[in-house]
Amino acid sequence: MTRSLVPLAVVGFLLLQSSGSAEAAETIIRFEARAAQSGDLVIASVTDLDFMRPLIAAFQDFNPGISVTYIEDTSNNLDASVSSACADRGFFADLVISSSIAQQVRLVNGGCAREIGSPVVANLPDWAQWRGELIGLTYEPAVMVYNKAAFSETEPPRSRFDLIDLMRQSGDLNGRIATYDIEESGVGYLFAFQDSTEASTWGRLIEGFGRNSVATFCCSSEVIDRVADGRAHIGYNVLGSYAQSRADKDPRIGVVLPTDYTLVLARAGYIPREARNAVAARLFLELALSPRGRTILDGETHLLTPLSGPAALAGSGGDEEPAFRPIPLTPALLVSLDRAKRAQFLSQWRKSVTPPTP
């Protein structure tokens, strides 16, 4: 009998919990082993399953006896779960992958991870690994997305300077700019905090957001949905992997890599100290950065990798090439998580972005 290349069983369920004004959902999906089971790999991640499914399939091609359980959650919920497991010295997952890299560095710095112990670490650029325990798996720019119909007679903004000017000059953007809710989204908070340290445009940018009643959401997909159907004309600081993957299939969407600078995120993975199958977790990380894994990540998912991303994005800015600024996996990221600094930063965001109560 010929075995199918798709999982033999996929079982999902949702555990819904209230999270402020939005609902966050944890999804757990199991991919059964394709041969006599020899082990189980539990992966906890914030990455949409559609983007991880090809890697999981490739992993089971090489390891048919290992079942894979995939836990997908929002970044803040995932951080709370793995932090609690680490504090209690309990098991939660064999591998944790998140785009909220400041939280990942905090966990690794706090002794929640074990050394990966793989030659693949040495192949990565210095900015994409920390202490041999945390490694960057992707190379994802933070981009702007725009509704093509809304800009059919004019150029979309190509930089933050353009966006600021447009917000000042046009009355058409009121309520039609979308970005992350940085209090709900770990990666949204990270991008916003990095913006505040990278350029002098930050104050004018969030002032423009407030003046134009910016709409905020938990996730890239929600921002992109609103840009696609025209409810928003511009989406700011969206993960480029999600944006480009959607734009390939949806002609209503355009993608811009800001020419003043383009932040680049490497969503990072580590093997928890209490992992039950650290060997399988290491094999998964090695696969992701192998030639087979790079072909998958560089393909339709547009996740790219730190090994192939710079070359893949070369020339993507057209006449004016963006300045790519990878965010290093270092303890410097912990500054953004300092309670006093976070409170001060969010207070500035609320005062500038949240419209005053009548």
Number of C-alpha atoms within 10 A of each C-alpha: 3 4 9 8 11 15 18 12 12 12 11 12 10 12 10 11 12 9 12 9 8 11 10 20 17 17 18 19 18 19 22 21 20 20 13 10 13 11 15 20 23 24 22 24 25 21 18 13 16 9 18 16 15 17 20 22 17 18 23 23 13 11 19 18 17 22 24 22 21 23 22 23 22 24 26 19 20 22 22 12 15 21 19 14 18 20 11 9 13 14 15 21 26 24 26 25 25 28 26 25 27 26 24 28 25 18 19 22 17 12 13 22 24 18 16 24 11 14 10 17 22 10 13 17 13 14 15 26 23 20 15 17 22 28 28 29 29 28 26 26 26 24 25 28 30 26 24 21 16 17 14 9 8 9 10 22 21 19 19 20 16 16 20 19 15 16 21 15 10 10 10 13 19 18 17 19 25 28 25 26 16 20 17 22 20 25 29 28 22 22 22 21 20 16 19 16 10 13 12 10 15 18 15 17 21 22 19 22 27 21 18 21 18 24 21 20 19 22 21 23 16 16 26 29 15 20 25 25 13 18 15 25 26 30 29 22 24 26 26 24 24 20 26 21 16 22 17 12 9 11 12 17 24 22 21 22 26 26 20 16 18 23 22 24 28 27 26 24 28 28 28 30 21 18 21 19 17 21 14 21 25 20 15 22 24 19 19 23 25 14 12 13 22 22 15 22 26 18 12 16 18 22 27 28 26 26 19 17 20 15 11 14 17 12 12 13 15 10 8 12 17 22 15 19 14 18 19 20 24 19 13 11 20 15 13 19 16 11 10 10 12 16 13 11 16 15 12 14 19 14 13 19 21 17 14 9 4 3
